[in-house]
Amino acid sequence: LFWVFLCDFRLFPSGRASPLLRLFAERVYRGAFTVLEGDKFSESLSNSLADDFVRKADAYRAKLDRLFNSSAAFRGTEVIAFQRREDRELTVHFNVHFSPYGPVDAGELYLAMADELLRGRLGVFQGLKVDPESLSLQERRATASLPESWTPRRRYPGYLAGLSTSRPAVGRQAELRCEPLTLDHCRASLPYNSTAYPNAVGHATARDVYRDLVAYRQLADSECHPLAAELVCRLLQPQCDDAERRVVLPCREFCQEFWSSCQQQMPLAIAGHIDCGRLPEYSAAGSCHTKAGDCRPSVERRCC
């Protein structure tokens, strides 16, 4: 009866189930791979409404459909984003949808893709050279504890590849140089205009940020916390105070509250880089960024 209630009554006005309910109604796997040769990234692919994006997304969706449609539980694929890797290499981000009753797991899907990359039996990737180490596949869950971080890499080599993992050495001192914010969605929402590197999650350059941006955008858009998008922007592009020659980071308490709400939505590849314990505790006005609405004296302009 509960299942019927979910499927028949808890709908949006459009008649479509909410994204959360869709996760109960089907099994969804998020994946990515990078094309080294045979296709390139272009700036028009950054806009999901552009004709180039739609055409290329349809082409890769057709390829992925061919790969998975032999399963009776298969429902379809969708290409959700294209991302640039170095030298205009093209990373394709996609979702695969299956019936909740099918005996399918991420490992089987990973191995099916890896086998096609190596053997090319179906010709799905004909004319393309794909980096096998870039292949990743992970099941999305509405409510579940985080997978054990060692499991995917141990069982399926390459499972977590594709995102940078380097962090600056502890104690490393670099000359502070403020530079303009580069992320459009952060520039539109943050009350400052400049940042500096390394940032709060270990990126040494803006290029490093763009390499991991899809995973962080998924977290920001998950709405797991009312201020998720703001906190993610402050981690990726913290405020650079040129007058005082320092970087103003989010406060530890703000980060910990965010982590408590969002840890189950955290993409595995970035979970280890958001370390709230490395952020400063609030000590005085301007010591760190408190959350909006926190009326302790601070540099925030948005206090209710």
C-alpha positions in Angstrom: 0.0 0.0 0.0 2.9 2.3 0.8 4.4 1.7 -2.6 1.0 2.5 -4.3 0.8 5.7 -2.4 4.2 6.8 -3.5 3.6 6.0 -7.1 0.0 7.3 -7.5 -0.4 10.3 -5.2 2.9 12.0 -4.3 3.4 13.8 -7.6 4.4 17.2 -8.6 1.7 19.4 -10.2 3.2 18.4 -13.6 2.2 14.8 -12.9 5.8 13.7 -12.6 7.2 12.1 -9.5 9.8 14.1 -7.6 13.5 13.2 -8.1 13.6 11.7 -4.6 10.6 9.4 -5.4 12.1 8.4 -8.7 15.1 7.0 -6.8 12.6 4.8 -5.0 10.8 3.8 -8.2 14.0 2.9 -10.1 17.7 2.3 -9.6 19.9 5.0 -11.0 23.6 4.8 -11.7 25.8 7.9 -12.2 28.8 7.4 -14.5 31.5 9.2 -16.5 34.2 8.5 -19.0 36.7 10.6 -20.9 37.3 10.6 -24.6 41.0 11.1 -25.5 40.7 10.9 -29.3 37.8 11.0 -31.8 35.9 13.8 -30.1 36.8 17.1 -28.4 35.3 19.5 -26.0 33.9 22.8 -27.2 32.6 25.7 -25.2 29.1 25.3 -26.5 28.9 22.0 -24.6 28.9 24.0 -21.3 25.3 25.1 -22.1 22.8 22.3 -21.8 20.3 24.3 -23.9 22.6 24.8 -26.9 22.0 22.8 -30.1 25.5 21.4 -30.0 24.9 20.0 -26.5 21.6 18.4 -27.4 23.0 16.8 -30.6 26.1 15.4 -28.8 24.1 14.2 -25.8 21.7 12.4 -28.1 24.6 10.7 -29.9 26.2 9.5 -26.7 22.9 8.5 -25.2 22.3 6.3 -28.3 25.7 4.6 -27.7 25.0 4.0 -24.1 21.5 2.6 -24.9 23.1 0.1 -27.2 25.4 -1.0 -24.5 22.8 -1.6 -21.8 19.6 -2.4 -23.6 20.2 -6.2 -23.6 19.1 -6.2 -19.9 15.3 -6.7 -19.3 15.6 -4.3 -16.4 17.1 -1.4 -18.5 14.9 1.7 -18.8 17.2 4.2 -20.5 20.2 6.6 -20.2 20.6 10.3 -20.2 23.7 12.5 -20.7 23.7 15.1 -18.0 26.9 17.1 -18.6 30.0 17.5 -20.7 33.2 18.6 -19.1 36.6 19.7 -20.4 39.7 17.8 -19.3 43.2 18.9 -20.3 43.9 19.5 -24.0 40.2 19.7 -24.8 39.6 16.0 -23.8 35.9 15.4 -23.4 34.4 13.9 -20.3 30.9 12.6 -20.6 28.7 12.4 -17.5 25.6 10.3 -17.6 22.9 8.4 -15.7 21.6 4.9 -16.4 18.1 3.9 -15.2 17.0 0.4 -14.3 14.0 -1.2 -12.8 14.3 -1.6 -9.0 13.6 -5.3 -9.3 16.4 -6.2 -11.7 19.5 -8.0 -10.4 21.9 -5.3 -11.4 24.7 -3.7 -9.5 27.3 -1.0 -10.2 30.1 -3.6 -10.5 28.4 -5.5 -13.3 27.7 -2.3 -15.2 31.3 -1.1 -14.7 32.6 -4.4 -16.0 30.2 -4.3 -19.0 31.5 -0.9 -20.0 35.2 -1.9 -19.3 34.8 -5.0 -21.5 33.3 -3.0 -24.3 36.2 -0.5 -24.1 38.7 -3.2 -24.3 37.1 -5.6 -26.8 34.7 -3.5 -28.7 32.3 -6.4 -29.4 29.3 -4.1 -30.0 31.2 -1.3 -31.6 29.7 1.2 -29.2 32.8 3.3 -28.9 34.0 2.8 -32.5 36.1 5.7 -33.7 36.7 6.9 -30.2 39.7 6.3 -27.9 38.4 6.3 -24.3 40.6 6.4 -21.2 39.8 3.2 -19.3 41.1 4.7 -16.1 38.5 7.6 -16.4 35.6 5.2 -16.2 33.5 5.5 -13.1 30.1 4.1 -12.1 28.2 4.5 -8.8 24.7 3.9 -7.7 22.7 6.9 -6.5 20.6 6.2 -3.4 17.9 8.3 -1.8 18.9 7.2 1.8 21.9 5.1 2.5 25.2 5.3 4.4 28.2 6.3 2.3 29.9 3.3 0.6 33.2 2.2 2.1 35.8 4.3 0.3 38.1 1.4 -0.3 35.5 -1.0 -1.9 35.3 0.4 -5.4 39.0 0.9 -6.0 39.8 -2.5 -4.5 37.2 -4.5 -6.5 37.0 -2.5 -9.7 40.2 -0.7 -10.6 39.5 2.8 -12.0 36.1 3.0 -10.3 37.0 6.3 -8.6 39.3 7.7 -11.3 38.6 10.9 -13.1 38.8 13.5 -10.3 42.0 15.1 -9.0 43.1 13.8 -5.6 46.1 15.9 -4.9 46.2 18.2 -1.8 48.8 20.8 -1.0 51.4 19.7 1.5 50.6 20.7 5.1 52.4 23.8 6.1 53.0 24.8 2.5 53.2 28.7 2.3 52.6 30.3 -1.0 52.6 34.0 -1.8 49.0 35.2 -1.6 47.6 36.6 -4.9 44.0 37.6 -5.2 42.3 36.9 -8.5 38.7 37.3 -9.8 36.1 34.6 -9.2 35.8 32.3 -12.2 32.7 30.3 -11.4 29.6 32.1 -12.8 27.1 30.6 -10.3 29.4 31.6 -7.4 30.1 35.1 -8.7 26.3 35.7 -8.9 25.6 34.6 -5.3 28.7 35.6 -3.2 29.1 39.1 -1.7 32.8 39.3 -2.9 34.6 39.3 -6.2 38.1 37.8 -5.6 39.5 34.5 -4.4 42.9 32.9 -4.0 44.5 29.4 -4.2 44.9 26.9 -2.8 41.3 26.8 -1.8 39.6 25.0 1.1 39.5 21.6 -0.6 43.0 21.5 -2.0 42.7 22.9 -5.5 45.9 24.8 -6.5 44.5 26.5 -9.6 41.2 27.4 -11.2 41.9 24.6 -13.7 41.8 22.1 -10.8 38.4 23.5 -9.7 36.9 23.0 -13.2 38.2 19.4 -13.3 36.1 18.5 -10.3 33.3 21.0 -10.8 30.6 18.5 -11.9 30.8 16.6 -8.6 30.7 19.8 -6.5 27.8 21.1 -8.6 25.8 17.9 -8.0 26.4 18.4 -4.2 25.4 22.1 -4.3 22.2 21.3 -6.3 21.2 18.4 -4.0 19.5 20.8 -1.6 20.7 18.6 1.3 21.2 21.8 3.3 19.5 25.2 2.7 22.9 26.9 2.2 24.6 24.0 0.4 25.2 26.0 -2.8 26.7 28.9 -0.8 29.0 26.7 1.3 30.3 24.8 -1.7 31.1 28.1 -3.4 32.9 29.4 -0.3 35.0 26.2 -0.2 35.9 26.3 -3.9 36.4 30.1 -4.1 37.0 31.5 -0.6 37.2 35.3 -0.2 40.6 36.9 -0.7 41.0 40.0 1.3 43.7 41.9 -0.6 43.9 44.7 1.9 44.8 42.4 4.8 46.6 39.8 2.6 44.6 36.9 3.8 41.9 34.4 2.7 38.6 34.3 4.7 37.4 30.7 4.9 34.0 29.4 6.0 33.7 28.9 9.8 34.1 25.3 11.0 30.7 25.3 12.7 29.0 26.2 9.4 30.9 23.4 7.6 30.1 20.9 10.3 26.4 21.7 10.1 26.5 21.3 6.3 28.4 18.0 6.6 25.9 16.6 9.1 23.0 17.3 6.6 24.8 16.4 3.4 27.2 13.5 4.1 24.8 10.9 2.6 24.6 13.0 -0.6 28.3 13.5 -0.8 29.9 12.1 -4.1 32.5 9.6 -3.0 35.3 11.2 -5.0 35.1 14.5 -3.1 34.0 13.4 0.4 37.6 13.1 1.6 38.5 16.6 0.5 35.9 18.5 2.6 37.6 18.5 6.0 35.7 20.8 8.3 38.3 20.2 11.0 40.9 22.2 8.9 38.6 25.3 8.9 38.9 28.1 11.5 36.6 28.4 14.5 34.8 31.7 14.9 36.8 34.0 17.2 36.0 37.6 16.2 34.4 39.6 13.5 36.0 38.7 10.1 37.8 35.6 11.4 35.8 33.4 9.2 32.5 33.3 7.3 29.5 32.3 9.4 26.3 31.1 7.7 23.8 33.6 6.5 21.3 34.5 9.3 23.9 34.0 12.1 23.9 37.3 13.8 27.2 37.1 15.6 29.4 40.0 14.5 31.0 39.0 11.2 31.9 40.2 7.8 28.6 38.8 6.4 26.3 41.4 4.9 23.3 39.1 4.9 22.2 38.9 8.5 18.5 38.6 9.3 
